[in-house]
Amino acid sequence: MLTRAGCHLCDDARTIISQVTAELGETFVETDITTDQQLYDLYWEQIPVTFVDGAQHDFFWVDADRLRRALAR
């Protein structure tokens, strides 16, 4: 998940992702876009951004059921 400090949507997404990955025995990595200028330039208007297997999955909001289906593949 791409995130940044002070992002309330990131907080919401983190909660959902944590719950879903725990249910499925998966893990996730969180990256602050302010530590990488290229990520910041690409995604600053879309955060939080989620990826599954390296492909962009969602941005702004995370749907738990949609994420579960993507991770179960």
N, C-alpha and C positions, 0 to 999 in steps of 0.2 A: 504494500500500500504506500502510495506517495502522499505525504502529509506536510504540514508546517504548524508551528506553534500558533496558538490562538484561533485555530480553525474548529468551530463547533461541529461542523459536519464531519470532520475527521474524528472527533470524539465519538460521535454516533456510529460511524463506520467501524471504528476500532472495536466497539462493544459487540456489534453484530459479527464481525469477522472473528473475534476471539471466541464467541459462543459456537459458531459454525465449525471452525477449525478444531476446537476442543471436542465437539461431538464426533467428528470424523477422524480424529487422531492425526490431524495435519498441523502444520505450523505456517506462520507467515512472517514476513520481514517488513518492517516499516522504515521508510527512508524520508528524511526531511529534505524537501526540495531546495531549501535555502542553503544547503551545503554543496549544491552542484548547480552551477550556472546554466548548464545545458538543460537539466531537468526543470529548473525554474522557468526558463524561457519557453519550454514546450508545454508545461502543465499548470502554470500559476493560476490560470482562470478555471481549471477543471477539478482542483483537489477537493476531496480526496479522490485519488485514482487507484483502482484496483486492477491487478493483473493475475491471470491464471495461466500457468505454464508459459510465462513470458509474453503472453498476448493481453492487450488491454481488455478488461472485462467490463468495468463500470466506472462512472465518475459521478460526483456529487452525492448520490445515495447508493446504498448497498441493499439489495433485496436478498434476504436470507435464503429463501427458497431457490432463487436463481443461482446464487453462489453455491449452495449445496449440490445442485444438479451439475454445475460446471466442475466442481471438485470430485464428483463421483464418477466422472467419465474416465 
